[in-house]
Amino acid sequence: MGWIRAAALSELSDGAVLGVEVAGRRIALARVDGEVYAISDVCSHRDFPLSVGEVDAGECTITCEWHGAAFSLRTGEPLCPPAFRPVPVFPARIEGADVMVEVE
């Protein structure tokens, strides 16, 4: 499929997370220090949306609001229980005024 527009950059302030659907996939977009990250919007522990969680800009992580599982925004790896399985990450970039995500 390639690169697809996921959101307007203006919808995603620094330190924030936004849930979107891209090519039928639920994706959480996060912006940390001007960089954008795209991670599956489904916690691998209990299928809860990560987009309602909290971004830690210093650690570049997102924490699921339901049970506190934290994931690396860079790799999708779980950093603490109760999650043990990683979540998919997708290449993301800023292109003009848009956030673009690459999906296959």
C-alpha positions as CSV (number, residue, x, y, z in Angstrom):
1,M,0.0,0.0,0.0
2,G,2.8,2.4,0.8
3,W,2.6,5.8,2.5
4,I,-0.9,6.9,3.5
5,R,-2.0,10.2,5.1
6,A,-3.0,9.4,8.7
7,A,-3.8,12.8,10.1
8,A,-3.1,16.5,9.9
9,L,0.0,17.4,11.9
10,S,-2.0,20.1,13.6
11,E,-4.1,17.4,15.3
12,L,-1.1,15.9,17.1
13,S,0.6,18.3,19.5
14,D,4.0,17.4,21.0
15,G,3.6,14.8,23.8
16,A,0.2,13.8,22.6
17,V,-1.3,10.6,21.2
18,L,-4.1,10.3,18.6
19,G,-6.0,7.2,17.6
20,V,-6.7,6.9,13.8
21,E,-7.6,4.2,11.3
22,V,-5.2,3.7,8.4
23,A,-6.1,1.2,5.7
24,G,-8.4,-0.7,8.1
25,R,-5.8,-0.8,10.9
26,R,-6.2,1.0,14.3
27,I,-3.1,3.0,14.8
28,A,-2.0,5.3,17.7
29,L,0.1,8.2,16.5
30,A,2.4,9.9,19.1
31,R,4.5,13.0,18.7
32,V,7.7,13.2,20.9
33,D,10.2,16.0,20.5
34,G,9.0,16.8,17.0
35,E,9.2,13.2,15.8
36,V,6.1,11.1,15.0
37,Y,5.6,7.5,15.9
38,A,2.9,5.0,14.7
39,I,2.1,2.0,16.9
40,S,-0.8,-0.4,16.9
41,D,-3.7,1.1,18.8
42,V,-4.4,-2.3,20.5
43,C,-2.7,-3.2,23.8
44,S,-1.3,-6.8,23.5
45,H,-2.4,-7.5,27.0
46,R,-6.2,-6.9,26.8
47,D,-7.0,-5.3,23.4
48,F,-7.6,-1.9,25.0
49,P,-6.9,1.2,22.8
50,L,-3.4,2.6,23.5
51,S,-4.5,6.0,22.2
52,V,-6.3,6.7,25.5
53,G,-3.0,6.0,27.3
54,E,-0.3,8.4,28.3
55,V,2.9,9.2,26.4
56,D,6.2,9.6,28.4
57,A,8.3,11.9,26.2
58,G,11.4,11.3,28.3
59,E,11.3,7.5,27.8
60,C,9.6,7.6,24.4
61,T,6.9,5.2,25.6
62,I,3.2,4.8,25.8
63,T,1.4,3.4,28.8
64,C,-2.0,1.6,28.5
65,E,-4.5,3.3,30.7
66,W,-6.3,0.0,31.7
67,H,-3.6,-2.1,33.4
68,G,-0.4,0.0,33.1
69,A,1.5,-1.9,30.4
70,A,4.1,0.3,28.8
71,F,5.5,-0.1,25.3
72,S,8.4,1.5,23.4
73,L,7.1,3.8,20.7
74,R,10.2,3.0,18.7
75,T,10.0,-0.8,18.8
76,G,6.6,-1.8,20.2
77,E,8.4,-3.9,22.8
78,P,6.6,-4.2,26.2
79,L,8.6,-2.7,29.0
80,C,6.7,-4.0,32.0
81,P,4.0,-6.5,32.9
82,P,1.2,-7.3,32.4
83,A,2.0,-7.2,28.7
84,F,4.6,-9.7,27.4
85,R,4.0,-9.5,23.6
86,P,5.1,-6.6,21.5
87,V,2.7,-4.5,19.4
88,P,3.4,-3.7,15.8
89,V,5.0,-0.4,14.9
90,F,4.8,1.3,11.5
91,P,7.1,3.8,9.8
92,A,5.9,7.3,10.2
93,R,7.0,10.7,9.0
94,I,5.9,14.3,8.7
95,E,5.3,15.4,5.1
96,G,4.4,19.1,4.9
97,A,1.3,19.6,7.1
98,D,0.5,15.8,7.3
99,V,1.4,12.8,9.3
100,M,2.1,9.9,6.9
101,V,2.2,6.2,7.9
102,E,3.6,3.3,5.8
103,V,1.4,0.2,5.8
104,E,1.8,-3.0,3.8
